[in-house]
Amino acid sequence: MDDNFYQKFDEANNSKGKFKFAILVPFISGILGASLVVATCFGVPSIRNKLLAQSEVSETSSVVTKYSSVTPEISLENYSDTAVYAASKALPSIVGVSISYNVSAFGMTQTAEATGSGVIISEDGYILTNNHVVSSSDSSSYYQVSKATKVTVSLYNSDEKYEATIVGTDEQTDLAIIKIDADNLTPAELGDSDSINVGEFVLAIGNPLGLDTSVTSGIISALSRDITTSDGTTYHVIQTDCAINSGNSGGALVNSKGQVIGINTLKLSGTGIEGVGFAIPINDTIDVYEQLIEHGKVLRPYIGITGSDLSEATAKRYNLPVGIYVESISEISNAASSGLRKGDVITAINGETVTKMQELNDIKNKQEIGDTVTLTVYRSGETIDIKIELTEMP
């Protein structure tokens, strides 16, 4: 698999996450064109010729009898009823989210807009969505994008618009909490994303391409995918073949009981690619959104280093062990005073072997702020242990 594979990911929202690749399009053209092609497929049942010889009919009948106990007749009416029930239960808990922001380029400033989706998690107006839906701030030598100047929420079956405040955002998990001043809302019923199965029926509900409260159906294609986007962020996600388009970000992946089991976040796009979407498991969001509501951010333990993964080939070339090469150390971190040095190779944390920065972070994030971790480090032909007390991430 080439290194450009994951660069084909679209973060399913026309705000485009960090706005690094498409930000000049709305600025220069000011027009977003979307063409929708609707196709209908008709199934044609095969009809047995009634003039077949009696022996052939008897033989076929025996085959049908043989397998009838294994493959019972399936009612499409029941399938449809399941979708109707799940959608009608979840729809009142799904909202449309639109943001306004300023784009400055070549000495000119223009207001732009983007849309996404969200899931109501409390009666008093807390809404879970994606970070990339509401976080627009970005800049380069050619343009500058402001933070969101306005966030607006639209409720299901209502023409009323609510101005929302951004309570907290977390870039690492791509989750955010916004809040509107409203009461008696319908919070979504959350399912258990740890107990779902491949092949399970699901719906994706959101606002793709500005089409409010749109529902698509499919199945769970895979579990526990680790997907790395073009900016190097890795997400632990559910894969689904539900149609997910720009604007679906922050919306719900719903099971047959109408329970939310995931937050739709990414899709894979490109020539020859169809029906590959990803959702953050809902169980993984709970601690995050609770901290966002309480603190406005996620409190994570902090080591204070940047590092790069050493592949076997690179390690062999430089006569180093496979591990994490320490590229820099923050001066305000405990790592700076612990004796850790730039150029060290970390091979384990708390006795557990690590070969990638993501593995180190996963183990570190299971610790509490104030805990002490032991890094096993290779330096100049020697292996040493270095203890570091974890602090709060700045």
Sequence and secondary structure as in RCSB ss.txt:
>XXXX:A:sequence
MDDNFYQKFDEANNSKGKFKFAILVPFISGILGASLVVATCFGVPSIRNKLLAQSEVSETSSVVTKYSSVTPEIS
LENYSDTAVYAASKALPSIVGVSISYNVSAFGMTQTAEATGSGVIISEDGYILTNNHVVSSSDSSSYYQVSKATK
VTVSLYNSDEKYEATIVGTDEQTDLAIIKIDADNLTPAELGDSDSINVGEFVLAIGNPLGLDTSVTSGIISALSR
DITTSDGTTYHVIQTDCAINSGNSGGALVNSKGQVIGINTLKLSGTGIEGVGFAIPINDTIDVYEQLIEHGKVLR
PYIGITGSDLSEATAKRYNLPVGIYVESISEISNAASSGLRKGDVITAINGETVTKMQELNDIKNKQEIGDTVTL
TVYRSGETIDIKIELTEMP
>XXXX:A:secstr
  TTGGGGEEESSTT TT TTTTHHHHHT                    TTS HHHHHHHHHHHHHHHTTS    
HHHHHHHHHHHHHHHGGGEEEEEEEEEEEETTEEEEEEEEEEEEE STTSEEEEEHHHH   EE SSEEE   SE
EEEE TT   EEEEEEEEEETTTTEEEEE S  S     B  TTS  TT EEEEEE GGG TTEEEEEEEEEEEE
EEE TTS EEEEEEE S   TT TT EEE TTS EEEEEEEEE STT  S EEEEEHHHHHHHHHHHHHHSS   
EE  EEEEE  HHHHHHTT  SSEEEEEE TTSHHHHHT  TT EEEEETTEE  SHHHHHHHHTTS TT EEEE
EEEETTEEEEEEEE EE  
